[in-house]
Amino acid sequence: IYDYAFSNCTSLKDLVFGEDPKLETIYDYVFTNCSSLGKSVILSDEQSQLKLPSSLKNLGAGAFSGCVSLKQVDLSGSQVILLKTKLFDSCR
């Protein structure tokens, strides 16, 4: 997902990556200031949790900055090898 793709989408509440995503990279500031993003699902229905797909390898700078409703991120099972700066800046 490329830079700023969903930036400032304040009504975006859910992310569903599906059972077998091919997503490897979330680039810089993709979901920045998505203030309603809170219930995110991949084989999970926990409120305010983001479970990233196992195919994911790279998370860009500030990708989830300003996502004030996001409370938990699950990287278990992922292949993430690169986490850039300010990834969760201004998150609670």
C-alpha positions in Angstrom: 0.0 0.0 0.0 1.7 3.2 -1.2 2.5 6.5 0.7 -0.5 8.4 2.0 -3.0 6.0 0.4 -5.6 6.4 3.2 -4.1 9.4 5.0 -6.7 11.5 6.8 -9.6 9.1 6.2 -11.1 9.9 9.5 -14.2 7.7 8.9 -12.1 4.6 8.2 -12.9 2.2 11.1 -11.9 -1.3 9.9 -9.1 -3.0 8.0 -9.7 -6.5 6.7 -6.7 -8.1 5.1 -8.3 -11.5 4.4 -7.2 -15.0 4.9 -4.2 -15.1 2.5 -3.1 -11.6 1.6 0.0 -11.0 -0.5 0.7 -7.6 1.2 4.4 -7.2 1.9 4.8 -3.5 2.5 2.8 -0.7 4.0 4.7 2.5 3.0 5.0 5.8 4.7 2.0 7.5 6.3 -0.5 5.2 4.7 -3.0 5.3 7.6 -1.8 8.5 9.3 -4.6 10.5 11.1 -7.2 7.8 10.5 -8.6 8.7 13.9 -11.5 6.2 13.8 -9.4 3.2 12.9 -9.8 1.0 15.9 -11.4 -2.3 15.2 -9.2 -4.1 12.7 -9.6 -7.6 11.7 -7.5 -10.5 10.5 -8.8 -13.6 12.2 -9.4 -11.4 15.2 -12.4 -9.5 16.4 -11.0 -7.8 19.4 -11.9 -4.1 19.7 -9.1 -1.7 18.9 -6.6 -4.3 17.9 -4.7 -4.5 14.6 -3.4 -7.9 13.6 -1.1 -7.5 10.7 -0.9 -10.2 7.9 1.8 -12.8 8.1 3.0 -11.8 4.6 3.9 -8.3 5.8 7.7 -7.5 5.9 8.0 -3.7 5.9 6.2 -0.9 7.8 6.9 2.6 6.7 7.5 5.7 8.7 4.4 7.1 10.4 2.2 4.4 8.8 -0.3 4.4 11.7 0.6 7.8 13.3 -2.4 9.7 14.6 -4.6 6.6 14.8 -5.8 7.6 18.3 -8.4 4.8 18.6 -5.9 2.0 17.9 -4.8 0.4 21.2 -3.1 -2.8 20.4 -1.0 -4.2 17.5 -0.3 -7.9 17.0 2.9 -8.6 15.1 3.0 -12.3 16.0 3.2 -14.6 13.0 4.4 -11.7 10.8 7.6 -11.6 8.9 8.3 -7.9 9.7 12.0 -7.1 9.3 11.8 -3.3 8.9 10.0 -0.9 11.3 10.5 2.8 10.4 10.4 5.8 12.7 7.2 7.4 14.1 5.2 4.3 13.1 2.7 4.7 15.9 3.3 8.4 16.8 0.5 10.0 18.7 -1.3 6.7 19.3 -2.6 6.0 22.8 
